[in-house]
């Protein structure tokens, strides 16, 4: 993957789904999936695209998810190192306590 990466961590699945839906509607990005983190009900959503699209999608997703329950963290990586591919391109994983 040589495109930008957008990451948003929300409090709860509902906010994560709202963030994911908003992101793909706001800009030309590809949803990579989500991951339930261990404990505290955090969910991480990942998407990719060109830097401008990911920036727009991330801004819209943060705003929408904040209105639902909350955003814990978010970040844009303009050009992720190729070593991250093996972690980012895996299917959805549900963490188990």
N, C-alpha and C positions, 0 to 999 in steps of 0.2 A: 504494500500500500504506500503510495507516495503522495496521497492527497492529505489535506488537513483532517484532523480528528477533533470532533467535539464530544465532550464528556459532561454529563450532568448527573449529579447525585441528589436524589429527592428523598423526602420522608414519606414513604408509603408507595404502594403500587399505583394507586389512582393518580397521584401527581406525576409519576413516571410515565404512565400511559398518555396523560395529557401532554407532557413534555414531548414525547416521541411523536404523537400525532401532530402537534403544532410545528415541530421541527421539519417534518417532511412536507407539510403544507406550506410552510413559509419560504422555503428555498429548495433548490435542486440538490438535495443531499440523499444519501443512501443510509438507511438504518442498519446498523450492524447487529443490534440486539440489546438485550438488557441482562443484568445480573443482580440477583438478590444477594445483598451482603449479609454477613453473619451478624445477627442481633440488631436491635434498634430499628428494624423495619426500613432500612435504607435500601434504595434501588438505584443502580447505576445504568444509565442509558448511553449508548455510543452511536455516533453517526459520522459519516465521512463525505467529503466533497471538496470543491475548491475553497480556498481561504475565505473569499467573500461570501459564498453560500453558507459555509459552516458558521461564520460570524453572524450572519442574519438569522440562521436557524437557531443558534444558541441563544441569541438575544430574545427571540420570540418564545422559545421554549422556557427560558428562565422566568419570563414575565407570566406566562400562562400557568406554569407549575406553582409559582409563588401565590397565585390567586386561589389555588385549590388547597394546598396544605403547607407546602414549603420546599424550599431548595436548600440543601445542605452545602453543596459546593458545585462549581462548574469551571471548566477550563477548555481552552482551545490550544491544540498543538499544531502549528502550521505545517510541519513536515516531520512526522514521527519517524524515528529510526527504524530500519527494517527489522531489527531484533524484536520489536513490539508486535509484529505481524502474528506470530504464533499465539499471542495472548488475545489479540483483538479480533481475529478472524475465526474464533471458535464459536460453536453454537451456544445458544443461551444456556447458562448454568444456574441452577438453583442451589444456593448454599444451604447446608444443613448444619444445625447446631449439634 
